[in-house]
Structures are given as C-alpha cells and as structure tokens.
C-alpha cells in the first residue's frame, strides 16, 4: 500500500504528480458540472427554476442546505479514503449545479448565452493568474485566512439580510465577493502542500473547484448587471 505523506514533505516528483492530478481533477470537475447543469436546465421545468429565485424563503433554505452540505463535502475531502474523497467531490458538483440553475437560466434567457462564455473565460484567466502568483511568489499568504473567514461570515450575513428584507446587494457586493473568492484561491493554492497528503488530490481539487465556482458566480453576476 502506498504511504501517504504531506505534500510539503514529499519529493519534488511526488509534488509534481500531486499538483498534476489535482488540477486534472479540477478540470474534470468543471466538465462534470457543465454536463450536469446542461441536463438539469433541459429537464427541470422552468416553473420550478423560477420558483427557486422567486420565493426568498425557499432560496434561503436552499442556501442553508447547501452550506451544511458543503461543510460535509469539505470533511469528506480530507478523508484518507479515495472513495470518500470522490463521494465528496461528486456530491459537491451536484450541489453546485442545483445552486447555479436559476442564475444560468436567467443568463441564457435575459442576457444571452454569450455572457456565460465571457464569464467562464474571465474566471479561467483569473484562476490561472492567481495560481501562478501562488506558485511563484515566496510570500506567506497565511494572513489571508482571517480575512477570508471574516469576509465569509459578513457575506453570509448580507446575503441572509438581503433575502429576509428584500434589498438588492448591488454591484459592489459582487465586486467584493470576486475579491474574496480570489483571495481564497490564492490562500488555498499556497497552502495545498501543507494541508493535503500526496494521495488526497481529489480533496484538494474539491477545495479549488468550490472557490472557482464562487468566483464564476460573481463574475457572471457582474457581467449580467452590465447588460441590464
């Protein structure tokens, strides 16, 4: 049985293999998300999708379930069992596809499908750039952890407040969330070697995939707001 060691303590060859497998699984996760989302948008009735963003309390319930399930998926991602890691990743991809349904439905029917492509390209470009900074910079990005945690709680509070009281969070909230998602990617990428073993590349991919999808959500939201 292959011994799993922390990536930071592994050989250069093992590190390279870990990163290659991690980013391959990130790419496969994105492709799986596209496939699942396409099926959902074609099979789920428009009335059901409309209800998701038309009823504020249903949307709040969905976000709550999503948050709890995300915590569970994150715990699975740190498992030593490869099958449990895959279960967490697959479960999270399905959750993301459900959460994204209303936004993509609106994007296609109001702003046009081209805006989705533009948001995807911007997300990939930003992710590649941030990853390059994390790998090439000698800086310690540990200070971002507290900023990300505090920013996350503030954003959840604002989202819940917007749902309860019916106010629009606006463009600047989306810009702030893009910055928060970018900081999360930078922090997570720089800490992959200290958080995961060489055989936990599926779990590492889940963490990066989650941050990419958050970044994509708010970039798409910004582009859609410019079309209105």
C-alpha positions as CSV (number, residue, x, y, z in Angstrom):
1,X,0.0,0.0,0.0
2,X,1.4,3.4,-0.9
3,X,2.2,5.6,2.1
4,X,0.5,9.0,2.1
5,X,2.8,11.8,3.3
6,X,2.1,15.5,3.5
7,X,2.9,17.2,0.1
8,X,5.3,19.6,1.8
9,X,7.4,16.7,3.0
10,X,7.3,14.7,-0.3
11,X,9.9,14.6,-3.1
12,X,9.8,17.0,-6.0
13,X,8.5,14.2,-8.2
14,X,5.7,13.4,-5.8
15,X,4.8,17.1,-5.5
16,X,4.6,17.5,-9.3
17,X,2.4,14.3,-9.5
18,X,0.1,15.6,-6.8
19,X,-0.4,19.0,-8.5
20,X,-0.9,17.4,-11.9
21,X,-3.6,15.1,-10.5
22,X,-5.2,17.9,-8.5
23,X,-5.6,20.2,-11.5
24,X,-6.7,17.4,-13.7
25,X,-9.5,16.7,-11.3
26,X,-10.4,20.4,-11.1
27,X,-10.7,20.4,-14.9
28,X,-12.8,17.2,-14.9
29,X,-15.0,18.6,-12.1
30,X,-15.7,21.7,-14.3
31,X,-16.6,19.4,-17.2
32,X,-18.8,17.3,-15.0
33,X,-20.5,20.4,-13.7
34,X,-21.2,21.6,-17.3
35,X,-22.7,18.2,-18.1
36,X,-24.9,18.0,-15.0
37,X,-26.0,21.6,-15.4
38,X,-26.9,21.1,-19.1
39,X,-29.1,18.1,-18.1
40,X,-30.8,20.0,-15.3
41,X,-31.6,23.0,-17.5
42,X,-33.1,20.8,-20.1
43,X,-35.1,18.5,-17.8
44,X,-36.2,20.7,-14.8
45,X,-39.4,22.6,-15.6
46,X,-39.0,26.4,-16.0
47,X,-41.7,26.9,-13.3
48,X,-39.5,25.0,-10.7
49,X,-36.4,27.1,-11.6
50,X,-38.5,30.3,-11.4
51,X,-39.8,29.3,-8.0
52,X,-36.2,28.9,-6.7
53,X,-35.4,32.6,-7.2
54,X,-39.0,33.9,-6.9
55,X,-39.5,32.7,-3.3
56,X,-37.0,34.3,-1.0
57,X,-37.5,31.8,1.9
58,X,-37.1,28.8,-0.4
59,X,-33.9,30.3,-1.7
60,X,-32.7,30.8,1.9
61,X,-33.5,27.2,2.7
62,X,-31.6,26.1,-0.4
63,X,-28.5,28.2,0.7
64,X,-28.7,26.8,4.2
65,X,-28.8,23.2,3.0
66,X,-26.0,24.0,0.5
67,X,-23.9,25.4,3.3
68,X,-24.4,22.4,5.6
69,X,-23.7,20.0,2.7
70,X,-20.6,22.0,1.7
71,X,-19.2,21.5,5.3
72,X,-19.9,17.8,4.9
73,X,-18.2,17.6,1.5
74,X,-15.2,19.5,2.8
75,X,-14.8,17.0,5.6
76,X,-15.0,14.1,3.1
77,X,-12.4,15.8,1.0
78,X,-9.9,15.5,3.9
79,X,-10.5,11.8,4.2
80,X,-7.7,9.3,3.7
81,X,-10.2,7.1,1.7
82,X,-10.1,7.9,-2.0
83,X,-13.7,6.7,-2.5
84,X,-14.9,9.1,0.3
85,X,-13.0,12.0,-1.4
86,X,-14.7,11.1,-4.8
87,X,-18.0,11.0,-3.0
88,X,-17.5,14.5,-1.6
89,X,-16.4,15.9,-4.9
90,X,-19.3,14.3,-6.8
91,X,-21.8,15.4,-4.2
92,X,-20.4,19.0,-4.3
93,X,-20.6,19.1,-8.1
94,X,-24.3,18.1,-8.0
95,X,-24.9,20.8,-5.3
96,X,-23.2,23.5,-7.4
97,X,-25.3,22.5,-10.4
98,X,-28.5,22.9,-8.5
99,X,-27.5,26.2,-7.0
100,X,-26.4,27.6,-10.4
101,X,-29.7,26.7,-12.1
102,X,-31.6,29.9,-11.5
103,X,-28.6,32.2,-12.3
104,X,-27.8,30.4,-15.6
105,X,-31.4,30.2,-16.5
106,X,-31.7,34.0,-16.2
107,X,-28.4,34.5,-18.0
108,X,-29.5,32.4,-21.0
109,X,-33.0,33.9,-21.2
110,X,-32.2,37.5,-20.4
111,X,-28.6,38.4,-21.0
112,X,-27.8,35.7,-23.6
113,X,-25.6,32.6,-23.6
114,X,-22.6,34.6,-24.7
115,X,-22.3,36.3,-21.3
116,X,-21.8,32.8,-19.7
117,X,-18.9,32.2,-22.1
118,X,-17.4,35.5,-21.2
119,X,-17.7,34.9,-17.5
120,X,-16.2,31.5,-17.9
121,X,-13.2,32.8,-19.8
122,X,-12.6,35.6,-17.3
123,X,-12.8,33.1,-14.4
124,X,-10.3,30.7,-16.0
125,X,-7.9,33.6,-16.8
126,X,-8.2,34.9,-13.2
127,X,-7.7,31.5,-11.7
128,X,-4.6,30.8,-13.9
129,X,-3.1,34.2,-12.9
130,X,-3.8,33.8,-9.2
131,X,-2.4,30.2,-9.2
132,X,0.7,31.5,-11.0
133,X,1.2,34.1,-8.2
134,X,0.7,31.4,-5.5
135,X,3.3,29.1,-7.1
136,X,5.9,31.6,-8.0
137,X,5.7,34.1,-5.1
138,X,7.9,33.5,-2.0
139,X,5.4,35.3,0.2
140,X,3.5,33.7,3.1
141,X,-0.2,34.1,2.4
142,X,-1.3,32.8,5.8
143,X,-2.6,36.3,6.8
144,X,-5.4,35.9,4.3
145,X,-7.0,33.2,6.4
146,X,-8.6,35.5,8.9
147,X,-9.7,37.9,6.2
148,X,-11.4,35.1,4.3
149,X,-13.2,33.8,7.4
150,X,-14.4,37.2,8.5
151,X,-15.3,38.2,4.9
152,X,-17.2,34.9,4.6
153,X,-19.3,35.5,7.7
154,X,-20.0,39.1,6.6
155,X,-21.1,38.0,3.2
156,X,-23.4,35.3,4.6
157,X,-25.0,37.9,6.9
158,X,-25.5,40.3,4.0
159,X,-27.0,37.6,1.7
160,X,-29.4,36.5,4.5
161,X,-30.3,40.1,5.2
162,X,-31.0,40.7,1.5
163,X,-33.2,37.6,1.4
164,X,-35.2,38.5,4.6
165,X,-35.6,42.2,3.9
166,X,-35.7,42.1,0.1
167,X,-32.9,44.6,-0.6
168,X,-30.5,44.2,-3.6
169,X,-26.9,43.8,-2.6
170,X,-25.8,45.5,-5.8
171,X,-22.7,45.6,-8.0
172,X,-20.2,46.4,-5.3
173,X,-21.1,43.4,-3.3
174,X,-20.4,41.2,-6.3
175,X,-17.1,43.0,-6.8
176,X,-16.2,42.4,-3.1
177,X,-17.1,38.7,-3.5
178,X,-14.9,38.4,-6.5
179,X,-12.0,39.8,-4.4
180,X,-12.9,37.4,-1.6
181,X,-13.0,34.4,-3.9
182,X,-9.7,35.5,-5.5
183,X,-8.1,35.7,-2.0
184,X,-9.5,32.3,-1.2
185,X,-7.9,30.7,-4.3
186,X,-4.6,32.4,-3.5
187,X,-4.6,31.2,0.1
188,X,-5.8,27.6,-0.8
189,X,-3.3,27.2,-3.6
190,X,-0.4,28.4,-1.5
191,X,-1.5,26.0,1.4
192,X,-2.2,22.9,-0.7
193,X,1.2,21.4,0.2
194,X,0.6,22.0,3.9
195,X,-3.0,20.7,4.1
196,X,-3.1,17.6,2.0
197,X,-1.2,14.3,1.6
198,X,0.1,13.1,-1.7
199,X,-3.0,10.8,-2.1
200,X,-5.5,13.5,-1.2
201,X,-5.5,15.2,-4.6
202,X,-9.3,14.6,-5.1
203,X,-10.0,16.5,-1.9
204,X,-7.6,19.3,-2.9
205,X,-9.4,19.6,-6.2
206,X,-12.8,19.9,-4.4
207,X,-11.5,22.9,-2.4
208,X,-10.2,24.7,-5.5
209,X,-13.3,23.8,-7.5
210,X,-15.5,25.4,-4.8
211,X,-13.6,28.6,-5.0
212,X,-13.6,28.7,-8.8
213,X,-17.4,28.3,-8.8
214,X,-17.7,31.2,-6.3
215,X,-15.6,33.3,-8.5
216,X,-17.5,32.4,-11.6
217,X,-20.9,33.1,-9.9
218,X,-20.0,36.7,-9.1
219,X,-18.1,37.5,-12.3
220,X,-21.2,36.3,-14.1
221,X,-23.4,38.4,-11.8
222,X,-21.3,41.5,-12.6
223,X,-21.4,40.9,-16.4
224,X,-25.2,40.4,-16.2
225,X,-25.7,43.6,-14.3
226,X,-23.9,45.5,-17.0
227,X,-26.4,44.1,-19.6
228,X,-29.4,45.4,-17.7
